[in-house]
Amino acid sequence: MLDHLIKGATVVDGTGAPARALDVGIRDGRIAVIAEPGTITEEARTSEDATGKILSPGFVDPHTHYDAQLFWDPYATPSLNHGVTTVAGGNCGFTLAPLNPAHPDDADYTRRMMSKVEGMSLVALEEGAPWNWSGFGDYLNALDGRIAVNAGFMVGHCAIRRYVMGEDAVGGQPTEEQMQQMLDLLHTAMDEGAWGLSTTQSSTHSDGNGKPVASRHAKREELIALSRAVGEHEGTQLEAIVAGCLDQFSDEEIDLFVDMTAAAGRPLNWNVLTIDASVPERVPRQLVPSERARKAGGRIVALTMPILAPMNMSLGTFCALNLIPGWGEILALPIPERIEKLRDPDVRAEMLKRADSKEAGVFRRLANFGRYVIGDTYSKENEGLTGRVVNDIAAERGQDAFQCLVEICANDEMRTVLWPMPTDNDPDSWELRKQAWEHEDIMLGGSDAGAHLDRMCGAPYTTRFIGDCLRGRKLTSLEKAVRMLTDDPAQLFGLIDRGRIQEGYFADLVLFDPEKIDAGKATLVHDLPGDSPRLDSKALGINAVWVNGVEAIREDVVTGAVPGKVLRSGQDTRTVSTK
């Protein structure tokens, strides 16, 4: 007997094949039968008429930071609401495990680091996760049987360095014995199910003390040795971030990426490829590592987002503005001193100069303050400004745009929410994205879901992209869009029996209305441990989501079931050849 029968759905199977009306039967967590409508004779415990609806494989998000959130939110909201049934975590060198039991302060250090680099609420980290693990396998075991999505995790270079070297991980170099201990620890983590190694060399990543995170102190030899170790395990990967990911790679960064993937014989993915027609030279430069890796026996994949994710900015709390060269020091000052500095015309002039410099890279896009929209305000002086464009307010006041923005924020003691208007929302940029999506070394992803919770909301990229393909710009077909969100990432990670609607595959499925699928406006909610805020977005037009054959979402409401599986390398993933 079938557990559930979905009748008459228009099936988009994830391979790119043309959609067609079919019946799909689920049994024991897998797709048991696919047949022409009305031809399945086996009885089913439950069934539904899905005529006029689209049935696709569950979406696979290749870059998330749900490592902590899954403990207080097993549904990985809002990703699951938007059809994501499998998430890849442990990215950018940052993981919650392993933790050395001989270093009792490491958990606190890790929480403060995650709060700084990934914008996670410190209170939520402290109150929402048990922190009762030591080894990486202990961490995975703590999630087993209690999550509603499938989740796999890289092991973070920062955690490995900290475990072995303690406080010397920041600023120090490992002895020969410590290097071997790091390799042993990495091998153990992968034996226990880690998908591979993630690392960061990015200049934007600092710990809770304001110092470069541990992996940024690693020399080339260390990175290559760890990469080589990854290649000794089945079903593993590399994920890496360097400063050039934000704009354009240096020659040294290209050499490093190529040598890492070649040493491992495993794919390496990085994020995020920013596509902007005003910088046409960026995409060709960012694909040079992929071209060279192929010749060296490796593979490098760039992740790029198919939507413009809504973002919050603020002069009061840490955000992307802090990463503009020369801005971090000023925006880290106590609020009264910060306001005094920002009101100094000479200081503002120097800040604008630095923001528009070549060294600012991709952050130059944030420096057009006249295009910012004022969000939430908190003072009588700012009443009526919400939703207004800074340029218009500045013109009324006879001020330049940055001066005007500073005064508005100062009235709110720097709490004002700012919404930067994207500069790459023009037809030429969208045409460039359309071309990029066809490239074999570019894959959709980079949502950062689970991180930067009160600053950005990338999780709904799946529904917004499909809605755009069906009813908006229509830059690609529905069949290709679904393939890019399902089978492509599943193939990159070597996921076994996931990413397609095919008999014998796991029943990770999304049923949606093609006339309605979309993502609602990002809104600030207070539903994290400690009443901490985050941005959320309602899923529109998603009728149901199944994970391993069990209904987990119905009409944007979680069912309470936790059918997800912790996906372990070598067991749930196969080795993806780079040859």
C-alpha positions in Angstrom: 0.0 0.0 0.0 1.2 3.5 -0.8 1.5 6.0 2.0 0.4 8.9 -0.2 -0.7 9.4 -3.8 -0.4 12.7 -5.6 -2.7 12.6 -8.6 -2.5 14.6 -11.8 0.3 17.0 -10.9 2.4 18.6 -13.6 5.7 17.0 -12.8 9.0 18.9 -13.4 11.4 16.1 -12.5 14.6 18.1 -12.0 16.5 16.8 -15.0 15.4 19.6 -17.3 13.0 17.3 -19.2 9.7 18.7 -20.3 6.9 18.9 -17.7 4.1 16.4 -18.0 1.0 15.3 -16.0 1.7 12.3 -13.9 0.6 10.5 -10.7 3.3 10.0 -8.1 3.0 7.5 -5.3 5.1 7.6 -2.1 5.9 4.6 0.1 8.4 4.2 3.0 10.0 7.6 2.4 10.7 7.1 -1.3 9.0 7.6 -4.6 7.5 4.2 -5.2 5.7 4.7 -8.5 5.3 7.3 -11.3 2.7 6.7 -13.9 0.2 8.2 -16.4 -2.7 9.8 -14.6 -5.3 7.3 -13.5 -3.2 4.2 -14.1 -1.9 3.5 -10.5 -4.1 0.7 -9.1 -2.3 0.3 -5.8 -4.3 1.6 -2.8 -3.0 4.6 -0.9 -3.6 5.6 2.7 -4.1 9.2 1.7 -4.3 10.9 -1.7 -4.8 14.4 -3.2 -5.8 15.8 -6.5 -3.0 18.1 -7.7 -4.4 19.0 -11.1 -3.1 22.3 -12.2 -0.3 22.3 -9.6 3.5 21.8 -10.2 5.3 18.9 -8.5 9.1 19.3 -8.3 11.9 17.8 -6.3 12.7 19.5 -3.0 15.1 22.4 -3.5 18.7 22.0 -2.3 20.4 25.1 -0.8 24.1 24.7 -1.2 25.2 27.5 1.2 23.5 28.0 4.6 24.5 28.6 8.2 21.7 26.6 9.9 24.3 25.0 12.2 22.9 26.5 15.4 19.3 27.4 14.3 18.3 23.8 13.8 18.5 23.3 17.6 15.7 25.8 18.3 14.1 25.7 14.9 14.2 22.1 13.4 12.2 23.3 10.4 15.0 25.6 9.2 12.4 28.4 8.6 11.9 30.1 6.3 13.9 27.8 3.9 11.6 24.8 4.4 8.5 27.0 3.8 10.0 28.0 0.5 10.5 24.4 -0.6 14.1 23.7 0.5 14.3 20.1 1.7 18.1 19.8 1.9 20.6 22.3 3.3 24.4 22.4 3.3 25.8 23.9 6.4 29.2 24.4 8.1 30.4 26.8 5.5 33.0 29.6 5.4 35.3 27.8 7.9 32.8 28.3 10.8 31.3 25.3 12.7 30.1 24.7 16.2 32.2 21.5 16.4 34.6 20.1 17.3 35.1 21.6 20.7 38.1 20.6 22.8 36.9 19.5 26.3 40.2 20.6 27.7 39.4 24.2 26.6 36.2 25.1 28.4 36.2 28.7 27.0 36.1 27.5 23.4 32.3 27.4 23.3 32.0 31.0 24.4 34.7 32.0 21.9 32.8 30.2 19.1 29.5 31.8 20.0 31.0 35.3 20.0 32.8 34.6 16.7 29.6 33.3 15.1 27.7 36.3 16.4 30.3 38.7 14.8 31.0 37.0 11.5 27.6 35.5 10.7 25.3 38.0 12.4 23.7 35.5 14.7 22.1 36.6 17.9 24.5 35.9 20.8 21.5 35.4 23.2 20.0 32.9 20.7 23.3 31.0 20.5 23.7 30.9 24.2 20.1 29.9 25.0 19.0 27.9 21.9 21.7 25.3 21.5 22.9 22.7 24.1 26.7 23.0 23.5 27.1 19.5 25.0 29.3 18.0 22.3 33.0 17.6 21.8 33.7 15.7 18.5 32.1 16.5 15.2 30.2 13.2 15.3 28.8 14.2 18.7 27.4 17.4 17.1 25.8 15.4 14.2 24.3 13.0 16.7 22.8 15.8 18.6 20.7 16.7 15.5 19.8 13.2 14.5 16.1 12.5 14.7 15.0 16.0 15.6 15.2 18.0 12.3 12.6 18.5 9.6 15.0 19.1 6.7 17.9 17.0 5.4 21.2 18.6 6.5 24.8 18.0 5.7 27.8 19.9 7.2 31.3 20.7 6.3 33.7 20.9 9.2 35.2 24.4 9.8 38.9 25.1 9.6 38.5 27.6 12.4 37.1 25.0 14.8 39.9 22.5 13.9 42.6 25.1 14.5 41.1 26.2 17.7 40.7 22.7 19.0 44.4 21.9 18.4 46.1 25.2 19.0 43.8 26.9 21.6 44.3 30.6 21.7 47.4 30.3 19.5 45.1 29.5 16.6 44.7 33.2 16.2 48.1 34.6 15.2 50.1 31.4 15.5 51.5 28.7 13.3 51.1 25.0 14.1 54.1 22.9 15.1 54.7 19.7 13.1 52.9 17.8 15.9 50.0 20.2 15.9 49.7 20.0 12.1 49.4 16.2 12.4 46.8 16.6 15.1 44.7 18.9 12.8 44.9 16.3 10.0 43.9 13.6 12.4 41.0 15.7 13.7 39.8 16.4 10.1 40.0 12.7 9.2 38.0 11.8 12.3 35.3 14.4 11.4 35.0 13.1 7.9 34.9 9.5 9.2 32.0 10.7 11.4 30.1 12.3 8.5 31.5 15.7 7.7 31.1 16.6 4.0 34.7 17.9 3.9 36.5 21.1 4.8 35.4 24.7 4.7 37.8 27.6 5.2 38.0 31.4 5.0 40.9 33.6 4.1 38.6 36.7 3.7 39.7 40.0 5.2 36.1 40.6 6.2 36.0 37.8 8.8 37.0 38.8 12.3 36.2 37.1 15.6 34.4 38.4 18.6 37.6 40.1 19.8 38.0 41.9 16.4 41.0 39.8 15.4 41.2 37.8 12.1 39.6 34.4 12.6 41.8 31.4 13.1 41.8 30.1 9.5 43.0 33.4 8.2 46.4 32.7 9.9 46.9 29.5 8.0 49.7 29.4 5.5 49.4 27.9 2.0 51.1 24.6 3.1 48.5 24.0 5.8 45.6 24.6 3.4 47.0 22.2 0.8 47.7 19.5 3.4 44.2 19.7 4.8 42.8 19.7 1.2 44.8 16.6 0.4 43.3 14.9 3.5 39.8 15.6 2.2 40.6 13.6 -0.9 41.1 10.5 1.2 37.4 10.2 2.1 34.4 9.2 0.1 31.8 11.8 -0.9 33.6 14.9 0.3 34.0 18.5 -0.9 35.9 21.7 -0.3 34.3 25.1 0.3 36.4 28.2 0.6 36.2 32.0 0.9 38.9 34.5 0.1 38.9 38.3 -0.1 38.6 38.2 -3.9 35.3 36.4 -3.8 33.6 39.8 -3.1 35.0 41.4 -6.3 37.9 40.0 -8.3 40.5 37.3 -7.4 44.1 38.1 -7.1 46.6 35.8 -8.9 47.6 34.3 -5.5 44.0 33.5 -4.7 43.5 31.8 -8.0 46.7 29.7 -7.5 45.4 28.7 -4.0 42.0 27.6 -5.1 43.4 25.6 -8.0 46.0 23.9 -5.9 43.4 23.1 -3.2 41.0 21.4 -5.5 43.7 19.6 -7.4 45.3 18.3 -4.2 41.9 17.0 -3.0 40.6 15.8 -6.3 37.3 17.1 -5.1 35.1 20.0 -6.2 35.6 23.3 -4.5 32.7 25.9 -4.3 32.9 29.5 -3.3 30.5 32.4 -2.9 29.2 34.7 -3.9 29.6 35.7 -7.6 28.2 39.2 -7.9 26.9 40.0 -11.4 26.7 43.6 -12.3 26.7 45.0 -15.9 28.6 48.1 -14.7 31.6 45.8 -13.9 31.6 43.6 -17.0 35.2 42.4 -16.3 34.2 40.7 -13.0 32.6 37.5 -14.2 35.4 36.5 -16.7 38.0 37.1 -14.0 36.1 35.1 -11.4 35.9 32.1 -13.8 39.6 32.0 -14.4 40.1 29.6 -11.4 37.5 27.2 -12.8 39.2 27.2 -16.2 42.6 26.5 -14.7 41.3 24.0 -12.2 39.9 21.8 -15.0 43.4 21.6 -16.6 44.9 20.8 -13.2 42.5 17.9 -12.5 40.2 19.8 -10.1 36.8 21.6 -10.3 35.8 25.0 -9.0 32.2 26.2 -8.9 31.0 29.7 -8.2 27.7 30.2 -6.4 25.5 33.1 -7.5 22.1 34.3 -6.4 19.3 34.5 -9.0 17.5 37.3 -7.0 18.4 40.5 -5.3 18.1 39.6 -1.6 16.5 42.3 0.5 19.0 43.7 3.1 18.9 45.9 6.2 21.6 48.4 6.9 22.3 50.4 10.0 24.9 52.8 11.3 24.2 51.4 14.8 24.9 47.7 14.5 27.4 45.6 12.6 26.6 45.2 8.9 28.2 45.4 5.5 28.9 49.1 6.0 31.4 48.1 8.7 33.4 46.2 6.0 34.1 49.3 3.8 37.8 50.1 4.3 38.2 52.7 7.0 34.6 52.5 8.2 34.9 49.8 10.8 36.9 51.8 13.2 34.4 54.7 13.2 31.3 52.5 13.3 32.7 50.5 16.3 32.9 53.7 18.5 30.5 54.1 21.3 27.3 55.7 20.0 27.9 59.3 21.3 31.4 59.3 19.9 30.2 57.7 16.6 27.6 60.4 16.1 30.2 63.1 16.8 32.6 61.6 14.3 30.0 61.2 11.6 28.9 64.8 12.0 32.4 66.0 11.2 32.4 67.0 7.4 36.0 66.0 7.0 35.4 62.6 8.5 32.4 62.1 6.2 34.4 63.2 3.2 37.2 60.7 3.9 34.7 57.9 4.5 33.0 58.6 1.1 36.4 58.7 -0.6 37.3 55.3 0.9 33.9 53.9 0.0 34.3 54.9 -3.6 37.9 53.6 -3.9 39.1 50.5 -5.7 40.0 48.8 -2.4 36.3 48.9 -1.4 35.6 46.4 -4.1 32.0 45.2 -4.3 31.2 47.4 -1.3 31.4 50.4 -3.6 27.8 49.5 -4.4 26.7 50.6 -0.9 28.1 54.1 -1.1 25.2 55.7 -3.1 23.4 57.0 0.0 21.0 59.1 -1.9 19.3 55.9 -3.1 18.8 54.5 0.4 15.2 54.2 1.6 14.5 55.0 5.3 13.0 52.0 7.1 11.9 51.9 10.8 12.6 55.1 12.8 12.4 55.7 16.5 12.3 59.4 17.2 9.8 62.2 17.0 12.2 64.1 14.7 12.0 61.2 12.1 8.2 60.8 12.1 6.9 60.4 8.5 10.3 59.5 7.0 9.7 55.7 6.8 9.6 54.6 3.1 11.1 57.9 1.8 14.2 58.1 -0.4 17.2 59.9 1.2 17.8 62.0 -2.0 14.3 63.6 -1.7 14.7 64.3 2.0 18.2 65.8 1.4 16.9 68.1 -1.3 14.2 69.4 1.0 16.8 70.1 3.7 19.6 71.5 1.5 22.0 68.8 2.6 24.1 66.3 0.7 22.8 62.7 0.9 25.3 61.3 3.4 25.0 64.2 5.7 21.2 63.9 5.6 21.3 60.2 6.3 23.7 60.7 9.3 21.4 63.3 10.8 18.4 61.0 10.5 20.3 58.2 12.1 21.6 60.5 14.9 18.0 61.4 15.8 17.4 57.7 16.4 20.7 57.3 18.3 21.8 55.2 15.3 18.9 52.7 15.5 17.4 53.8 12.1 16.8 50.9 9.7 18.2 51.6 6.2 17.3 49.9 2.9 19.9 50.3 0.2 18.4 50.2 -3.3 20.3 47.8 -5.5 22.4 49.3 -8.3 22.4 46.1 -10.4 18.7 45.8 -11.0 19.0 47.0 -14.6 18.1 45.0 -17.8 21.8 44.6 -18.8 22.6 43.0 -15.4 19.7 40.6 -15.7 20.8 39.6 -19.2 24.3 39.0 -17.9 22.9 36.8 -15.1 20.8 34.9 -17.7 24.0 34.1 -19.6 26.0 33.2 -16.5 23.4 30.7 -15.3 24.2 28.6 -18.4 27.8 28.3 -17.6 28.9 24.9 -16.3 31.0 26.4 -13.5 28.3 28.6 -12.1 25.5 27.3 -9.8 22.7 29.0 -8.0 23.1 29.5 -4.3 24.6 31.6 -1.6 21.6 32.4 0.4 23.5 32.5 3.8 20.2 31.3 5.3 20.5 31.0 9.1 23.0 33.9 9.2 22.9 37.7 9.2 19.4 37.2 10.6 18.3 40.8 11.1 20.2 42.1 8.1 19.3 40.0 5.1 16.8 37.4 4.0 18.2 35.2 1.3 16.3 32.0 2.1 13.3 32.7 -0.2 15.4 32.8 -3.3 13.9 29.6 -4.5 10.2 30.7 -4.7 11.1 34.2 -5.8 13.2 32.9 -8.7 10.6 30.4 -9.9 7.9 33.1 -9.7 10.1 35.4 -11.7 10.7 32.6 -14.3 6.9 31.9 -14.6 5.4 35.4 -14.4 8.2 38.0 -14.3 11.3 38.4 -16.4 11.1 34.8 -17.7 14.9 34.6 -18.1 14.8 30.8 -18.3 12.3 28.0 -18.5 10.5 26.4 -15.5 12.2 23.1 -16.3 15.7 24.7 -16.3 14.9 26.8 -13.2 13.9 23.7 -11.2 16.9 21.7 -12.4 19.2 24.6 -11.2 17.6 24.4 -7.7 17.5 20.7 -7.4 19.6 18.3 -9.5 22.5 20.7 -10.1 23.4 21.1 -6.4 22.5 17.5 -5.7 25.0 16.4 -8.3 27.7 18.8 -7.1 27.5 17.3 -3.6 27.1 13.8 -4.8 23.8 13.4 -2.9 22.6 9.8 -3.3 19.0 9.4 -4.6 18.0 13.1 -4.2 17.4 16.0 -6.5 15.0 14.3 -9.0 11.5 12.9 -9.1 12.5 9.4 -10.1 11.3 6.0 -8.9 13.5 4.8 -6.0 14.6 8.3 -5.1 13.8 9.8 -1.7 10.4 11.6 -1.7 11.7 15.1 -1.1 9.0 17.0 -3.0 7.4 20.4 -3.4 3.8 21.0 -4.7 3.1 24.6 -5.8 0.7 26.8 -7.7 2.4 28.2 -10.8 0.1 31.2 -10.7 1.0 32.2 -7.1 4.5 30.9 -6.2 6.5 33.8 -4.8 8.0 35.2 -1.6 6.4 37.7 0.6 8.0 41.0 1.7 10.8 40.5 4.2 9.6 41.6 7.7 11.3 41.8 11.0 10.0 39.3 13.6 11.1 38.5 17.1 10.9 34.7 17.4 14.4 33.7 18.3 15.5 32.6 21.7 15.8 35.6 24.0 13.2 37.4 21.8 16.0 38.3 19.3 14.9 39.6 15.9 15.3 38.2 12.4 14.0 38.9 8.9 11.3 36.5 7.7 9.4 36.1 4.5 6.2 34.2 3.9 6.1 31.6 1.1 3.3 32.2 -1.4 1.8 29.5 -3.5 3.5 26.5 -1.8 0.8 23.9 -1.2 2.9 21.3 0.4 6.5 20.1 1.1 7.5 16.5 1.8 10.8 15.4 3.3 11.6 11.8 3.0 8.0 11.1 2.1 6.5 12.9 5.2 4.5 16.0 4.9 6.4 18.8 6.7 4.7 21.9 5.3 1.1 22.4 4.3 0.0 25.9 3.0 3.0 27.6 4.7 2.4 26.0 8.1 4.7 23.4 9.6 3.0 20.1 10.4 5.2 19.3 13.4 6.8 16.3 11.8 10.6 16.0 11.9 11.4 13.6 9.0 14.7 15.2 8.1 18.0 13.3 8.0 21.5 14.2 8.9 23.3 13.4 5.7 26.8 12.0 6.3 29.6 11.8 3.7 30.3 8.5 2.2 26.9 7.2 3.5 24.5 9.7 2.0 27.0 11.2 -0.6 29.1 9.7 -3.3 32.4 10.9 -4.5 32.1 13.4 -7.3 35.0 13.0 -9.7 36.9 16.1 -10.9 38.5 14.3 -13.7 
